[in-house]
């Protein structure tokens, strides 16, 4: 496979992984919230809590994804296997 194919496959796989990671974080945090906090809060506070859980899950997934990609980039030379997504080649119109 060439670099462009590797790049496309990596981006698709990374996107699916990021979505699954976000769903996993959301399910995990919502389970903790339901067990620990939800029974002790009023209905309006539970609604705000669900919004906080949703935002927290996205933030946690972002930081986890970033840490995983950083560790992966230490082990794999991305420039060797993948094309740059932005920038890169000069004079593309020729």
N, C-alpha and C positions, 0 to 999 in steps of 0.2 A: 504494500500500500504506500501511496505517496503522502507527503506532508499535509496536503489539503484534505485528503480523506481522513487522515488521523485527527486533524483539527476538528472537522465536522463531527466525527464519531465521539471525540472527547467532549465537545460542547453539548451534544445530545445526552451523553451519559452523565455528565456533570449536572445538567439541568434536571434530569430525572432524579439523580441522587439528592440534589438540593431540595426538590419538592418532597421526596420521601422523608428526608431529614426534618423538614419543617413540620410535616404531618406527625412524625414520631415525637418531636418536641411538644407539639400542641396536645397530643393525646396523653403524653406523660405528665405535662403540667396540669392539664385539666383533671386528670385522675387524682393528683395530689390536692388540687384545689377542692375537688368534690369531697374528698375524705377529710381534709383538715380545716378548711375555712368556710365552705359553703353552708354547713349546718348552723354556724354561729352568726351569720349575716342576715340582714333584712333583704327583701326582694330587690329593692333598688340598688343596694350595695352589691348584690350578686350580679346584677347586670353590668355594673362598672367593673367588677372583678373579672367577668368573662372578657371584657374588652382588654383589660390589663393582661390577662392570660394570653390572648391572641397576639398582642404586641410583644409580650415577653417571649413567646414561642418563636416569632419571626426573628427577634434580636438574638436569641440563643442559637437558633439555626444558622444565622449569619456568622456569628463568631465561631461556632463549631466548624462550619464549612471552610471558613477562612483559615483556621488552624490546620485542618486536614489538608487543604491545598498547599499550605506553606510546608508542611512535612513532606508531602508528595514531591514538591518541587526541589527539596533538598536531596531526595533519592533519585529523581529522574531529571535528566537534562531536557527541559521542555523545548529549547531551541533546536535540539537535535531531531526531535520527532514531530514537532508541530510548527505550522506556519504562523507568523504573527497575525493577530486578528486586526489590529489597527496599525496603520503606518506600514513600515517594512520597505517594500519595493519603491523605487523612484521611477518616474516617467512611465506610469502605467498606461498612458494613452498611446504609446507607440505601437 
